[in-house]
Amino acid sequence: MPFLSEADRAGLLDLARRAITEGVLLQRPLDPIPASGIFVERRGAFVTAHVRGRLRGCIGIVEPADPLGEIIAHCAAGAALHDPRFPPVRAEELDDLEIEISLLSRPELVSADRIEVGRHGLLIVREGRRGLLLPQVAVEHKLTREQFLEETCRKAGVPPKSWQDPGTEIYGFTCEVFAEARSGTSLE
């Protein structure tokens, strides 16, 4: 997966921030969304929102049907307002909001022994259920390969050892991850 320029990263982060701000303050989707350059590429992406260093939402799309600009705007607003694990971001929290974007490579079937913790994200598919964890999750929680596989199975709602069953599909992918600096104005 090719790496983005700093200008492309800044543009995607700005788009995500504007989508969140529009959603929080005006309760409407961002419009218009840029329709050229990086914004028209087809890539899976996740947008993660933190407020004062605490996770407040993470929403993503693995298999893109829409241009990246639309995906980022949709996922950013969703992460801030519609992640069922968290209350919606409030207007007074916008100044403390930090945004992280993960652009995904295409997921590929992989055997469990080929997974590299910290490099690969995982998608587990079993019996119509799907669970996904980004590569940074394994690093942040200091998971071993087996623990990472088990946690992804849990996320899919299947027994933790299901990754060992022949009927379970394991997909690996990589991510280009970038975020705003604490001030919300520059890149990490």
Secondary structure, DSSP 8 states (H G I E B T S, - for coil): -----HHHHHHHHHHHHHHHHHHHHHSS-------SGGGGS--EEEEEEEETTEEEEEEEESS-SS-HHHHHHHHHHHHHHT-TTS----GGGGGGEEEEEEEE---EE--GGG--TTT-EEEEEETTEEEEE-HHHHHHTT--HHHHHHHHHHHHTS-GGGGGSTT-EEEEE-EEEEEB-TTSSSB-
